[in-house]
């Protein structure tokens, strides 16, 4: 793979906060693996990155691994609130039972 592909993947999928969050929410294991593979590719000299990019990539890896382990991750509001459909179906069930 050409070195520019690694740079573009890094910028698009790991260093862009909105995209990283979206991917981590959809598939945290895969997003962590992508970040780790990019670091591995750098270490094997498949591509070259400046120190700022490497530091940001390392921090992203740590963040994604923490997310996998449940460290520093707050539950989403949807996970902690009662869904309106659950309330509605509960009310309908009670009415039918009465």
For each residue, the residues with C-beta under 8 A, 3 or more apart:
1: 5 6 46
2: 5
3: 6 7 46 47 48
4: 7 8
5: 1 2 8 9 47
6: 1 3 9 10 38 41 42 46 47 49
7: 3 4 10 11 47 49 53
8: 4 5 11 12
9: 5 6 12 13 14 34 38
10: 6 7 13 14 15 38 49 53 57
11: 7 8 14 15 16
12: 8 9 15 16 19
13: 9 10 16 19 20 23 31 34
14: 9 10 11 20 31 34 35 38 57 60
15: 10 11 12 20 53 56 57 60
16: 11 12 13 19 20
17: 20 21
18: 21 22
19: 12 13 16 22 23
20: 13 14 15 16 17 23 24 31 60 63 64
21: 17 18 24 25
22: 18 19 25 26
23: 13 19 20 26 27 30 31 34
24: 20 21 27 28 31 32 64 67
25: 21 22 28
26: 22 23 31
27: 23 24 30 31
28: 24 25 31 32 64 67 68
29: 32 33 68
30: 23 27 33 34
31: 13 14 20 23 24 26 27 28 34 35 64
32: 24 28 29 35 36 61 64 65 67 68
33: 29 30 36 37
34: 9 13 14 23 30 31 37 38
35: 14 31 32 38 39 57 60 61 64
36: 32 33 39 40 61
37: 33 34 40 41
38: 6 9 10 14 34 35 41 42 57
39: 35 36 42 43 54 57 58 61
40: 36 37 43 44
41: 6 37 38 44 46 47
42: 6 38 39 45 46 47 48 49 54 57
43: 39 40
44: 40 41
45: 42 48
46: 1 3 6 41 42
47: 3 5 6 7 41 42
48: 3 42 45
49: 6 7 10 42 53 54 57
50: 53 54
51: 54 55
52: 55 56
53: 7 10 15 49 50 56 57
54: 39 42 49 50 51 57 58
55: 51 52 58 59
56: 15 52 53 59 60
57: 10 14 15 35 38 39 42 49 53 54 60 61
58: 39 54 55 61 62
59: 55 56 62 63
60: 14 15 20 35 56 57 63 64
61: 32 35 36 39 57 58 64 65
62: 58 59 65 66
63: 20 59 60 66 67
64: 20 24 28 31 32 35 60 61 67 68
65: 32 61 62 68 69
66: 62 63 69 71 72 73
67: 24 28 32 63 64 70 71 72 73
68: 28 29 32 64 65
69: 65 66
70: 67 73
71: 66 67
72: 66 67
73: 66 67 70
74:
75: 79 80
76: 79 80
77: 80 81
78: 81 83
79: 75 76
80: 75 76 77
81: 77 78
82: 86 87
83: 78 86 87
84: 87 88
85: 88 89
86: 82 83 89 90
87: 82 83 84 90 91
88: 84 85 91 92
89: 85 86 92 93
90: 86 87 93 94
91: 87 88 94 95
92: 88 89 95 96
93: 89 90 96 97
94: 90 91 97 98
95: 91 92 98
96: 92 93
97: 93 94
98: 94 95
